[in-house]
């Protein structure tokens, strides 16, 4: 398929007009007056369309009445369908500071979406884990009763359960100030 006379951003991020050749959902090449055969599907975008890359949302807790911590594939599918309809082609569902069980279930649901992407939805490309390893002093809207001190073994378990696809971790730890003397260096 060819999009002809389309506006798009070139490699220098300048808005230019030209053709875009697409095959199997991937852009093969772009340029001015690309060659085509009579049987090729060509969509004339002159004056009407600007083609931009899909957006990537790396921090989203929820949308469309669904939340990452609903911890189900169905919730992530609702999010994925809504996001794609609004120009987001991939996203990292973001957990919040909640129970271990909910975090684990959310990670498994995200892993399932990565292993078996849905048709007609934005792709899950990683998980953004916000908490539970945060400082109570910096908790913001997070539930204090679910905050945990940094725990590498628990993090490692979460990481393995996500299939190693955790893309981001919010970790806020405030330690007690220590007094250093010249001999402690």
BADRENBA-316848 format. One line per 5 residues: number of its first residue (from 1); their letters; for each residue x, y negated, z negated of N, C-alpha, C, O. Coordinates in nm, 4 decimals. Layout:
# BADRENBA-316848
NUM) a) X:Y:Z:X:Y:Z:X:Y:Z:X:Y:Z ~ ...
END
This chain:
# BADRENBA-316848
1) xxxxx) 0.0848:0.1173:0.0000:0.0000:0.0000:0.0000:0.0892:-0.1234:0.0000:0.1970:-0.1246:-0.0595 ~ 0.0422:-0.2254:0.0672:0.1122:-0.3531:0.0713:0.0208:-0.4650:0.0230:-0.0951:-0.4743:0.0633 ~ 0.0747:-0.5489:-0.0634:0.0082:-0.6739:-0.0979:0.0812:-0.7788:-0.0148:0.2001:-0.8034:-0.0352 ~ 0.0100:-0.8400:0.0783:0.0766:-0.9370:0.1659:0.0370:-1.0793:0.1272:-0.0732:-1.1042:0.0782 ~ 0.1291:-1.1705:0.1503:0.1092:-1.3125:0.1182:0.0784:-1.3338:-0.0301:0.0029:-1.4244:-0.0655
6) xxxxx) 0.1365:-1.2507:-0.1165:0.1127:-1.2603:-0.2605:0.2107:-1.3577:-0.3239:0.3247:-1.3702:-0.2791 ~ 0.1669:-1.4252:-0.4262:0.2577:-1.5056:-0.5079:0.3149:-1.4148:-0.6156:0.2407:-1.3401:-0.6793 ~ 0.4458:-1.4202:-0.6367:0.5086:-1.3397:-0.7406:0.6366:-1.4086:-0.7862:0.6860:-1.5005:-0.7208 ~ 0.6889:-1.3633:-0.8982:0.8138:-1.4175:-0.9509:0.9304:-1.3378:-0.8928:0.9326:-1.2149:-0.9004 ~ 1.0275:-1.4092:-0.8345:1.1437:-1.3399:-0.7790:1.2465:-1.3120:-0.8900:1.2210:-1.3377:-1.0076
11) xxxxx) 1.3625:-1.2592:-0.8501:1.4640:-1.2215:-0.9486:1.5188:-1.3407:-1.0273:1.5805:-1.3217:-1.1320 ~ 1.4976:-1.4607:-0.9796:1.5390:-1.5820:-1.0511:1.4213:-1.6494:-1.1223:1.4325:-1.7636:-1.1668 ~ 1.3090:-1.5786:-1.1328:1.1874:-1.6266:-1.1976:1.1295:-1.7508:-1.1309:1.0708:-1.8368:-1.1966 ~ 1.1471:-1.7584:-0.9991:1.0824:-1.8646:-0.9208:0.9569:-1.8056:-0.8591:0.9558:-1.6899:-0.8170 ~ 0.8518:-1.8851:-0.8539:0.7281:-1.8407:-0.7902:0.7460:-1.8511:-0.6390:0.7691:-1.9594:-0.5852
16) xxxxx) 0.7352:-1.7371:-0.5718:0.7510:-1.7321:-0.4263:0.6320:-1.6593:-0.3655:0.5541:-1.5952:-0.4360 ~ 0.6193:-1.6700:-0.2347:0.5139:-1.5964:-0.1647:0.5799:-1.4955:-0.0729:0.6768:-1.5264:-0.0035 ~ 0.5264:-1.3748:-0.0735:0.5805:-1.2691:0.0109:0.4949:-1.1445:-0.0007:0.3793:-1.1494:-0.0427 ~ 0.5542:-1.0339:0.0373:0.4835:-0.9059:0.0367:0.5395:-0.8165:-0.0736:0.6557:-0.8284:-0.1123 ~ 0.4551:-0.7275:-0.1229:0.4944:-0.6312:-0.2258:0.4508:-0.4941:-0.1776:0.3326:-0.4709:-0.1525
21) xxxxx) 0.5468:-0.4034:-0.1649:0.5150:-0.2660:-0.1224:0.5057:-0.1782:-0.2463:0.5971:-0.1744:-0.3286 ~ 0.3927:-0.1071:-0.2581:0.3650:-0.0233:-0.3751:0.3406:0.1195:-0.3291:0.2686:0.1437:-0.2322 ~ 0.4016:0.2135:-0.4002:0.3781:0.3548:-0.3712:0.3716:0.4308:-0.5028:0.4591:0.4161:-0.5881 ~ 0.2687:0.5112:-0.5189:0.2486:0.5891:-0.6417:0.2535:0.5024:-0.7667:0.3095:0.5427:-0.8687 ~ 0.1944:0.3826:-0.7587:0.1870:0.2946:-0.8731:0.3153:0.2217:-0.9078:0.3227:0.1562:-1.0118
26) xxxxx) 0.4161:0.2316:-0.8232:0.5439:0.1653:-0.8493:0.5781:0.0704:-0.7352:0.5494:0.0984:-0.6188 ~ 0.6392:-0.0411:-0.7695:0.6826:-0.1372:-0.6683:0.8095:-0.0835:-0.6031:0.9095:-0.0594:-0.6707 ~ 0.8046:-0.0650:-0.4712:0.9216:-0.0167:-0.3981:1.0133:-0.1302:-0.3558:1.1355:-0.1219:-0.3681 ~ 0.9521:-0.2351:-0.3062:1.0322:-0.3507:-0.2628:0.9416:-0.4716:-0.2473:0.8195:-0.4609:-0.2358 ~ 1.0070:-0.5872:-0.2476:0.9378:-0.7132:-0.2258:1.0164:-0.7926:-0.1236:1.1371:-0.7736:-0.1085
31) xxxxx) 0.9484:-0.8812:-0.0537:1.0175:-0.9651:0.0439:0.9201:-1.0330:0.1374:0.7993:-1.0103:0.1323 ~ 0.9744:-1.1146:0.2206:0.8951:-1.1893:0.3178:0.8692:-1.0999:0.4388:0.9626:-1.0403:0.4923 ~ 0.7449:-1.0898:0.4821:0.7064:-1.0177:0.6041:0.7652:-0.8768:0.6108:0.8347:-0.8420:0.7063 ~ 0.7362:-0.7957:0.5078:0.7845:-0.6570:0.5086:0.7218:-0.5819:0.6250:0.6055:-0.6052:0.6579 ~ 0.7971:-0.4922:0.6879:0.7407:-0.4164:0.8004:0.6305:-0.3223:0.7513:0.6364:-0.2682:0.6409
36) xxxxx) 0.5300:-0.3049:0.8374:0.4225:-0.2118:0.8033:0.3655:-0.1514:0.9304:0.3776:-0.2058:1.0403 ~ 0.3024:-0.0354:0.9098:0.2373:0.0335:1.0215:0.0896:-0.0024:1.0207:0.0354:-0.0466:0.9194 ~ 0.0275:0.0168:1.1317:-0.1145:-0.0158:1.1443:-0.1999:0.0605:1.0433:-0.2998:0.0078:0.9944 ~ -0.1610:0.1850:1.0117:-0.2424:0.2669:0.9201:-0.2170:0.2345:0.7723:-0.2887:0.2846:0.6857 ~ -0.1172:0.1524:0.7423:-0.0898:0.1141:0.6035:-0.2033:0.0288:0.5478:-0.2572:-0.0578:0.6167
41) xxxxx) -0.2385:0.0546:0.4226:-0.3365:-0.0291:0.3542:-0.2671:-0.1591:0.3168:-0.1662:-0.1583:0.2464 ~ -0.3212:-0.2705:0.3641:-0.2644:-0.4015:0.3340:-0.3740:-0.4907:0.2763:-0.4800:-0.5073:0.3367 ~ -0.3478:-0.5471:0.1608:-0.4411:-0.6379:0.0958:-0.3840:-0.7784:0.1085:-0.2743:-0.8069:0.0605 ~ -0.4598:-0.8655:0.1735:-0.4136:-1.0028:0.1933:-0.4464:-1.0846:0.0684:-0.5629:-1.1051:0.0343 ~ -0.3425:-1.1299:0.0022:-0.3574:-1.2044:-0.1242:-0.3429:-1.3550:-0.1041:-0.3340:-1.4295:-0.2018
46) xxxxx) -0.3403:-1.4008:0.0207:-0.3140:-1.5419:0.0513:-0.4062:-1.6344:-0.0261:-0.5286:-1.6252:-0.0167 ~ -0.3451:-1.7236:-0.1025:-0.4190:-1.8272:-0.1726:-0.5028:-1.7807:-0.2888:-0.5639:-1.8628:-0.3571 ~ -0.5075:-1.6498:-0.3135:-0.5986:-1.5998:-0.4152:-0.5308:-1.5366:-0.5361:-0.5808:-1.5484:-0.6480 ~ -0.4192:-1.4708:-0.5155:-0.3637:-1.3888:-0.6219:-0.2179:-1.4201:-0.6502:-0.1379:-1.4431:-0.5595 ~ -0.1862:-1.4203:-0.7777:-0.0479:-1.4235:-0.8226:-0.0252:-1.2927:-0.8965:-0.0975:-1.2605:-0.9908
51) xxxxx) 0.0742:-1.2182:-0.8542:0.1038:-1.0880:-0.9120:0.2112:-1.1074:-1.0185:0.3188:-1.1600:-0.9899 ~ 0.1822:-1.0651:-1.1402:0.2769:-1.0769:-1.2502:0.2957:-0.9394:-1.3140:0.2092:-0.8527:-1.3020 ~ 0.4082:-0.9198:-1.3814:0.4273:-0.7917:-1.4514:0.3257:-0.7764:-1.5634:0.2740:-0.8750:-1.6157 ~ 0.2981:-0.6532:-1.5991:0.2104:-0.6291:-1.7126:0.2779:-0.6730:-1.8405:0.4002:-0.6665:-1.8528 ~ 0.1987:-0.7173:-1.9350:0.2518:-0.7593:-2.0638:0.2790:-0.6375:-2.1514:0.2158:-0.5330:-2.1357
56) xxxxx) 0.3735:-0.6519:-2.2435:0.4063:-0.5487:-2.3416:0.3806:-0.6099:-2.4789:0.4390:-0.7128:-2.5130 ~ 0.2941:-0.5476:-2.5570:0.2647:-0.5960:-2.6920:0.3398:-0.5062:-2.7906:0.3068:-0.3886:-2.8057 ~ 0.4399:-0.5618:-2.8569:0.5240:-0.4820:-2.9467:0.4774:-0.4857:-3.0920:0.5364:-0.4201:-3.1778 ~ 0.3712:-0.5626:-3.1201:0.3207:-0.5707:-3.2576:0.1704:-0.5970:-3.2524:0.1260:-0.7114:-3.2419 ~ 0.0932:-0.4885:-3.2601:-0.0523:-0.5039:-3.2607:-0.1120:-0.4009:-3.3567:-0.0933:-0.2802:-3.3419
61) xxxxx) -0.1843:-0.4534:-3.4555:-0.2481:-0.3660:-3.5534:-0.3786:-0.3092:-3.4993:-0.4121:-0.1937:-3.5255 ~ -0.4524:-0.3907:-3.4234:-0.5797:-0.3415:-3.3741:-0.6490:-0.4411:-3.2836:-0.6092:-0.5572:-3.2742 ~ -0.7525:-0.3944:-3.2177:-0.8376:-0.4751:-3.1307:-0.9574:-0.3892:-3.0921:-0.9587:-0.2685:-3.1161 ~ -1.0560:-0.4511:-3.0332:-1.1741:-0.3793:-2.9822:-1.2416:-0.2947:-3.0911:-1.2970:-0.1886:-3.0625 ~ -1.2364:-0.3423:-3.2151:-1.3005:-0.2695:-3.3245:-1.2228:-0.1492:-3.3733:-1.2748:-0.0700:-3.4518
66) xxxxx) -1.0993:-0.1337:-3.3285:-1.0164:-0.0193:-3.3676:-0.8868:-0.0701:-3.4287:-0.8439:-0.1822:-3.4013 ~ -0.8250:0.0129:-3.5114:-0.7017:-0.0237:-3.5800:-0.6054:0.0947:-3.5760:-0.6473:0.2104:-3.5802 ~ -0.4771:0.0644:-3.5678:-0.3757:0.1702:-3.5687:-0.3944:0.2601:-3.6908:-0.3814:0.3821:-3.6809 ~ -0.4245:0.2001:-3.8048:-0.4383:0.2786:-3.9276:-0.5756:0.3439:-3.9435:-0.6057:0.3998:-4.0490 ~ -0.6595:0.3373:-3.8387:-0.7742:0.4290:-3.8343:-0.7184:0.5698:-3.8177:-0.7828:0.6693:-3.8509
71) xxxxx) -0.5947:0.5746:-3.7643:-0.5144:0.6971:-3.7583:-0.5772:0.8071:-3.6728:-0.5689:0.9253:-3.7062 ~ -0.6402:0.7665:-3.5619:-0.6983:0.8657:-3.4711:-0.6607:0.8316:-3.3273:-0.6328:0.7162:-3.2950 ~ -0.6602:0.9309:-3.2438:-0.6378:0.9090:-3.1013:-0.7487:0.8213:-3.0444:-0.7231:0.7355:-2.9598 ~ -0.8713:0.8423:-3.0902:-0.9848:0.7649:-3.0397:-0.9651:0.6148:-3.0643:-0.9974:0.5330:-2.9781 ~ -0.9128:0.5792:-3.1804:-0.8875:0.4376:-3.2091:-0.7810:0.3830:-3.1140:-0.7959:0.2729:-3.0610
76) xxxxx) -0.6752:0.4584:-3.0925:-0.5697:0.4136:-3.0011:-0.6202:0.4074:-2.8572:-0.5787:0.3198:-2.7813 ~ -0.7081:0.4978:-2.8189:-0.7660:0.4925:-2.6840:-0.8513:0.3666:-2.6667:-0.8463:0.3025:-2.5617 ~ -0.9289:0.3310:-2.7683:-1.0092:0.2078:-2.7599:-0.9173:0.0867:-2.7457:-0.9448:-0.0034:-2.6664 ~ -0.8093:0.0845:-2.8218:-0.7130:-0.0244:-2.8116:-0.6504:-0.0268:-2.6731:-0.6401:-0.1327:-2.6111 ~ -0.6083:0.0902:-2.6243:-0.5400:0.0998:-2.4949:-0.6298:0.0524:-2.3806:-0.5831:-0.0181:-2.2911
81) xxxxx) -0.7563:0.0897:-2.3823:-0.8489:0.0469:-2.2763:-0.8683:-0.1043:-2.2806:-0.8646:-0.1702:-2.1766 ~ -0.8888:-0.1597:-2.3997:-0.9074:-0.3037:-2.4147:-0.7832:-0.3796:-2.3683:-0.7935:-0.4780:-2.2949 ~ -0.6670:-0.3339:-2.4111:-0.5424:-0.4036:-2.3763:-0.5184:-0.4038:-2.2262:-0.4817:-0.5069:-2.1697 ~ -0.5387:-0.2899:-2.1607:-0.5164:-0.2842:-2.0159:-0.6103:-0.3798:-1.9429:-0.5704:-0.4441:-1.8458 ~ -0.7335:-0.3892:-1.9887:-0.8297:-0.4805:-1.9256:-0.7891:-0.6265:-1.9427:-0.8427:-0.7143:-1.8750
86) xxxxx) -0.6938:-0.6529:-2.0337:-0.6485:-0.7897:-2.0590:-0.5022:-0.8106:-2.0198:-0.4374:-0.9031:-2.0687 ~ -0.4499:-0.7245:-1.9311:-0.3170:-0.7464:-1.8748:-0.2010:-0.6857:-1.9504:-0.0857:-0.7042:-1.9114 ~ -0.2290:-0.6132:-2.0581:-0.1226:-0.5474:-2.1337:-0.1108:-0.4045:-2.0810:-0.2067:-0.3275:-2.0869 ~ 0.0069:-0.3695:-2.0296:0.0241:-0.2372:-1.9694:0.0883:-0.1368:-2.0636:0.0791:-0.0162:-2.0410 ~ 0.1539:-0.1855:-2.1698:0.2105:-0.0954:-2.2699:0.2142:-0.1651:-2.4049:0.2192:-0.2878:-2.4133
91) xxxxx) 0.2117:-0.0840:-2.5109:0.2069:-0.1433:-2.6442:0.2658:-0.0493:-2.7480:0.2789:0.0712:-2.7269 ~ 0.3007:-0.1095:-2.8610:0.3498:-0.0364:-2.9777:0.2481:-0.0556:-3.0899:0.2481:-0.1596:-3.1557 ~ 0.1610:0.0437:-3.1129:0.0663:0.0291:-3.2227:0.1434:0.0093:-3.3534:0.2454:0.0738:-3.3779 ~ 0.0917:-0.0816:-3.4363:0.1629:-0.1204:-3.5577:0.0857:-0.0764:-3.6808:-0.0315:-0.1101:-3.6978 ~ 0.1533:-0.0005:-3.7668:0.0915:0.0406:-3.8927:0.1010:-0.0748:-3.9917:0.1624:-0.1778:-3.9640
96) xxxxx) 0.0392:-0.0552:-4.1069:0.0533:-0.1518:-4.2155:0.0907:-0.0739:-4.3413:0.0975:0.0490:-4.3388 ~ 0.1141:-0.1432:-4.4477:0.1456:-0.0769:-4.5736:0.0177:-0.0144:-4.6270:-0.0734:-0.0829:-4.6734 ~ 0.0142:0.1168:-4.6187:-0.1024:0.1932:-4.6626:-0.0511:0.3270:-4.7145:0.0698:0.3440:-4.7305 ~ -0.1385:0.4205:-4.7405:-0.0956:0.5484:-4.7977:-0.0069:0.6271:-4.7007:-0.0135:0.6100:-4.5790 ~ 0.0751:0.7127:-4.7585:0.1622:0.7986:-4.6763:0.0799:0.8822:-4.5784:0.1179:0.9009:-4.4628
101) xxxxx) -0.0326:0.9315:-4.6272:-0.1160:1.0185:-4.5435:-0.1695:0.9437:-4.4214:-0.1722:0.9981:-4.3110 ~ -0.2115:0.8204:-4.4416:-0.2630:0.7425:-4.3283:-0.1498:0.7087:-4.2321:-0.1677:0.7175:-4.1106 ~ -0.0336:0.6703:-4.2845:0.0801:0.6411:-4.1975:0.1168:0.7649:-4.1162:0.1389:0.7556:-3.9955 ~ 0.1234:0.8800:-4.1816:0.1574:1.0033:-4.1103:0.0550:1.0345:-4.0013:0.0925:1.0695:-3.8894 ~ -0.0734:1.0222:-4.0331:-0.1771:1.0490:-3.9334:-0.1688:0.9494:-3.8179:-0.1886:0.9873:-3.7025
106) xxxxx) -0.1396:0.8221:-3.8475:-0.1258:0.7199:-3.7416:-0.0068:0.7527:-3.6520:-0.0150:0.7383:-3.5300 ~ 0.1032:0.7964:-3.7118:0.2213:0.8342:-3.6321:0.1906:0.9532:-3.5421:0.2327:0.9557:-3.4265 ~ 0.1182:1.0508:-3.5932:0.0823:1.1675:-3.5123:-0.0117:1.1292:-3.3985:0.0014:1.1810:-3.2876 ~ -0.1066:1.0391:-3.4247:-0.1978:0.9938:-3.3187:-0.1201:0.9199:-3.2101:-0.1457:0.9394:-3.0913 ~ -0.0250:0.8350:-3.2503:0.0562:0.7626:-3.1524:0.1437:0.8589:-3.0725:0.1582:0.8438:-2.9512
111) xxxxx) 0.2015:0.9571:-3.1398:0.2836:1.0571:-3.0701:0.1993:1.1318:-2.9668:0.2456:1.1578:-2.8557 ~ 0.0759:1.1662:-3.0033:-0.0136:1.2341:-2.9096:-0.0414:1.1461:-2.7876:-0.0448:1.1955:-2.6749 ~ -0.0611:1.0165:-2.8099:-0.0847:0.9240:-2.6975:0.0397:0.9123:-2.6085:0.0270:0.8961:-2.4872 ~ 0.1588:0.9203:-2.6672:0.2814:0.9136:-2.5871:0.3028:1.0432:-2.5102:0.3449:1.0415:-2.3945 ~ 0.2737:1.1548:-2.5749:0.2910:1.2852:-2.5101:0.1856:1.3115:-2.4032:0.2122:1.3786:-2.3035
116) xxxxx) 0.0660:1.2581:-2.4251:-0.0472:1.2806:-2.3343:-0.1175:1.1477:-2.3081:-0.2246:1.1229:-2.3636 ~ -0.0585:1.0610:-2.2234:-0.1169:0.9280:-2.1997:-0.2579:0.9375:-2.1425:-0.2900:1.0294:-2.0672 ~ -0.3405:0.8416:-2.1795:-0.4768:0.8392:-2.1272:-0.4790:0.7696:-1.9915:-0.3965:0.6823:-1.9646 ~ -0.5708:0.8072:-1.9089:-0.5953:0.7384:-1.7824:-0.6744:0.6125:-1.8126:-0.7630:0.6140:-1.8980 ~ -0.6441:0.5049:-1.7445:-0.7219:0.3829:-1.7597:-0.6945:0.3069:-1.8878:-0.7813:0.2355:-1.9380
121) xxxxx) -0.5732:0.3223:-1.9414:-0.5391:0.2494:-2.0632:-0.3925:0.2116:-2.0647:-0.3110:0.2699:-1.9932 ~ -0.3602:0.1136:-2.1467:-0.2193:0.0774:-2.1650:-0.1470:0.1954:-2.2287:-0.2060:0.2723:-2.3046 ~ -0.0195:0.2086:-2.1972:0.0594:0.3205:-2.2498:0.1176:0.2863:-2.3859:0.1645:0.1747:-2.4084 ~ 0.1143:0.3823:-2.4754:0.1831:0.3690:-2.6035:0.3298:0.4034:-2.5769:0.3616:0.5129:-2.5304 ~ 0.4191:0.3077:-2.6073:0.5613:0.3267:-2.5758:0.6496:0.3328:-2.7006:0.7720:0.3392:-2.6896
126) xxxxx) 0.5898:0.3309:-2.8158:0.6634:0.3367:-2.9414:0.5699:0.3004:-3.0538:0.4544:0.2645:-3.0308 ~ 0.6195:0.3097:-3.1748:0.5396:0.2742:-3.2926:0.6159:0.1677:-3.3702:0.7368:0.1786:-3.3907 ~ 0.5449:0.0666:-3.4122:0.6006:-0.0387:-3.4965:0.5503:-0.0100:-3.6380:0.4315:-0.0254:-3.6663 ~ 0.6395:0.0309:-3.7251:0.5999:0.0656:-3.8613:0.6260:-0.0539:-3.9526:0.7406:-0.0882:-3.9816 ~ 0.5181:-0.1159:-3.9967:0.5264:-0.2326:-4.0857:0.4996:-0.1844:-4.2273:0.3850:-0.1591:-4.2647
131) xxxxx) 0.6050:-0.1720:-4.3049:0.5945:-0.1155:-4.4389:0.5930:0.0355:-4.4302:0.5998:0.0892:-4.3196 ~ 0.5849:0.1045:-4.5378:0.5538:0.0622:-4.6731:0.6755:0.0139:-4.7535:0.6639:-0.0184:-4.8717 ~ 0.7922:0.0096:-4.6875:0.9166:-0.0246:-4.7579:0.9398:-0.1757:-4.7562:1.0317:-0.2257:-4.6914 ~ 0.8553:-0.2454:-4.8282:0.8672:-0.3915:-4.8318:0.8707:-0.4375:-4.9777:0.8355:-0.3624:-5.0687 ~ 0.9130:-0.5595:-4.9977:0.9199:-0.6151:-5.1325:0.7836:-0.6709:-5.1736:0.7150:-0.7361:-5.0949
136) xxxxx) 0.7470:-0.6439:-5.2974:0.6200:-0.6971:-5.3487:0.6180:-0.8487:-5.3412:0.5128:-0.9094:-5.3214 ~ 0.7358:-0.9101:-5.3572:0.7443:-1.0556:-5.3530:0.7184:-1.1117:-5.2135:0.6925:-1.2312:-5.1992 ~ 0.7248:-1.0290:-5.1122:0.7071:-1.0737:-4.9732:0.5969:-0.9931:-4.9029:0.6018:-0.9731:-4.7815 ~ 0.4988:-0.9477:-4.9793:0.4001:-0.8547:-4.9246:0.2972:-0.9172:-4.8324:0.2345:-0.8464:-4.7536 ~ 0.2783:-1.0482:-4.8402:0.1767:-1.1088:-4.7560:0.0424:-1.0438:-4.7809:-0.0025:-1.0362:-4.8953
141) xxxxx) -0.0230:-0.9965:-4.6750:-0.1562:-0.9363:-4.6868:-0.1506:-0.7858:-4.7139:-0.2549:-0.7207:-4.7213 ~ -0.0316:-0.7304:-4.7287:-0.0182:-0.5859:-4.7509:-0.0648:-0.5488:-4.8916:-0.0521:-0.6280:-4.9849 ~ -0.1186:-0.4282:-4.9057:-0.1690:-0.3821:-5.0354:-0.0515:-0.3444:-5.1269:0.0298:-0.2582:-5.0933 ~ -0.0447:-0.4091:-5.2400:0.0673:-0.3891:-5.3321:0.0763:-0.2449:-5.3817:0.1862:-0.1925:-5.4000 ~ -0.0374:-0.1810:-5.4035:-0.0340:-0.0441:-5.4580:0.0277:0.0576:-5.3617:0.0649:0.1671:-5.4038
146) xxxxx) 0.0389:0.0231:-5.2339:0.0986:0.1160:-5.1366:0.2436:0.0826:-5.1030:0.3057:0.1531:-5.0234 ~ 0.2981:-0.0221:-5.1613:0.4375:-0.0599:-5.1351:0.5306:0.0405:-5.2024:0.5104:0.0794:-5.3173 ~ 0.6325:0.0809:-5.1282:0.7316:0.1761:-5.1799:0.8710:0.1156:-5.1706:0.8981:0.0352:-5.0814 ~ 0.9594:0.1539:-5.2619:1.0986:0.1101:-5.2463:1.1591:0.1822:-5.1257:1.1090:0.2874:-5.0858 ~ 1.2650:0.1278:-5.0675:1.3280:0.1963:-4.9537:1.3591:0.3418:-4.9881:1.4151:0.3713:-5.0936
151) xxxxx) 1.3222:0.4314:-4.8983:1.3394:0.5754:-4.9203:1.3792:0.6368:-4.7870:1.2940:0.6619:-4.7018 ~ 1.5079:0.6610:-4.7690:1.5566:0.7101:-4.6409:1.4965:0.8455:-4.6040:1.4627:0.8682:-4.4878 ~ 1.4828:0.9351:-4.7006:1.4289:1.0679:-4.6688:1.2838:1.0595:-4.6220:1.2444:1.1304:-4.5294 ~ 1.2040:0.9733:-4.6853:1.0656:0.9562:-4.6400:1.0632:0.8902:-4.5025:0.9862:0.9314:-4.4157 ~ 1.1458:0.7894:-4.4819:1.1543:0.7270:-4.3494:1.1927:0.8310:-4.2450:1.1338:0.8356:-4.1370
156) xxxxx) 1.2906:0.9140:-4.2768:1.3349:1.0172:-4.1820:1.2193:1.1107:-4.1477:1.2044:1.1510:-4.0324 ~ 1.1374:1.1454:-4.2469:1.0200:1.2306:-4.2213:0.9212:1.1593:-4.1292:0.8701:1.2192:-4.0346 ~ 0.8940:1.0305:-4.1567:0.8064:0.9524:-4.0692:0.8634:0.9486:-3.9270:0.7905:0.9677:-3.8295 ~ 0.9924:0.9242:-3.9165:1.0585:0.9138:-3.7857:1.0448:1.0450:-3.7088:1.0109:1.0440:-3.5905 ~ 1.0702:1.1554:-3.7738:1.0587:1.2862:-3.7081:0.9149:1.3157:-3.6680:0.8908:1.3726:-3.5615
161) xxxxx) 0.8186:1.2773:-3.7525:0.6777:1.3010:-3.7197:0.6322:1.2185:-3.6001:0.5398:1.2572:-3.5286 ~ 0.6977:1.1041:-3.5787:0.6630:1.0232:-3.4614:0.7313:1.0768:-3.3360:0.7170:1.0196:-3.2279 ~ 0.8046:1.1853:-3.3502:0.8772:1.2402:-3.2360:0.9996:1.1560:-3.2021:1.0488:1.1597:-3.0893 ~ 1.0484:1.0802:-3.2998:1.1643:0.9951:-3.2760:1.1317:0.8737:-3.1917:1.2212:0.8141:-3.1317 ~ 1.0064:0.8366:-3.1864:0.9638:0.7272:-3.0982:0.9260:0.6008:-3.1735:0.8501:0.5179:-3.1235
166) xxxxx) 0.9790:0.5868:-3.2931:0.9539:0.4652:-3.3684:1.0377:0.3541:-3.3058:1.1596:0.3673:-3.2943 ~ 0.9744:0.2470:-3.2662:1.0468:0.1414:-3.1961:1.0893:0.0275:-3.2876:1.1801:-0.0487:-3.2543 ~ 1.0238:0.0155:-3.4031:1.0540:-0.0960:-3.4917:1.0110:-0.0601:-3.6332:0.9130:0.0115:-3.6538 ~ 1.0859:-0.1109:-3.7299:1.0537:-0.0888:-3.8705:1.0710:-0.2197:-3.9440:1.1766:-0.2824:-3.9357 ~ 0.9678:-0.2619:-4.0163:0.9792:-0.3796:-4.1026:1.0237:-0.3312:-4.2394:0.9551:-0.2520:-4.3040
171) xxxxx) 1.1369:-0.3785:-4.2819:1.1942:-0.3379:-4.4103:1.2347:-0.4644:-4.4837:1.3212:-0.5392:-4.4382 ~ 1.1719:-0.4871:-4.5960:1.2051:-0.6042:-4.6769:1.2356:-0.5536:-4.8164:1.1490:-0.4976:-4.8837 ~ 1.3583:-0.5734:-4.8589:1.3962:-0.5293:-4.9926:1.4683:-0.6435:-5.0619:1.5616:-0.7021:-5.0070 ~ 1.4250:-0.6739:-5.1806:1.4901:-0.7776:-5.2591:1.5507:-0.7090:-5.3803:1.4797:-0.6510:-5.4624 ~ 1.6816:-0.7161:-5.3905:1.7466:-0.6532:-5.5052:1.7734:-0.7575:-5.6111:1.7738:-0.8777:-5.5845
176) xxxxx) 1.7954:-0.7097:-5.7296:1.8294:-0.7992:-5.8393:1.9649:-0.8616:-5.8099:2.0551:-0.7923:-5.7627 ~ 1.9815:-0.9903:-5.8365:2.1120:-1.0521:-5.8131:2.2158:-0.9898:-5.9047:2.1870:-0.9560:-6.0195 ~ 2.3360:-0.9751:-5.8530:2.4446:-0.9200:-5.9321:2.5497:-1.0263:-5.9500:2.5657:-1.1155:-5.8666 ~ 2.6190:-1.0160:-6.0567:2.7273:-1.1107:-6.0839:2.8579:-1.0425:-6.0463:2.8902:-0.9351:-6.0970 ~ 2.9309:-1.1048:-5.9584:3.0590:-1.0487:-5.9163:3.1729:-1.1260:-5.9808:3.1724:-1.2488:-5.9892
181) xxxxx) 3.2669:-1.0510:-6.0243:3.3883:-1.1117:-6.0763:3.4995:-1.0802:-5.9790:3.4856:-0.9892:-5.8973 ~ 3.6106:-1.1535:-5.9856:3.7204:-1.1260:-5.8920:3.7657:-0.9811:-5.8933:3.8178:-0.9326:-5.7929 ~ 3.7471:-0.9095:-6.0058:3.7923:-0.7709:-6.0122:3.6923:-0.6754:-5.9478:3.7237:-0.5577:-5.9301 ~ 3.5720:-0.7231:-5.9120:3.4729:-0.6324:-5.8534:3.4822:-0.6232:-5.7018:3.4035:-0.5524:-5.6390 ~ 3.5763:-0.6930:-5.6436:3.5897:-0.6875:-5.4984:3.6675:-0.5700:-5.4530:3.6874:-0.5517:-5.3329
END
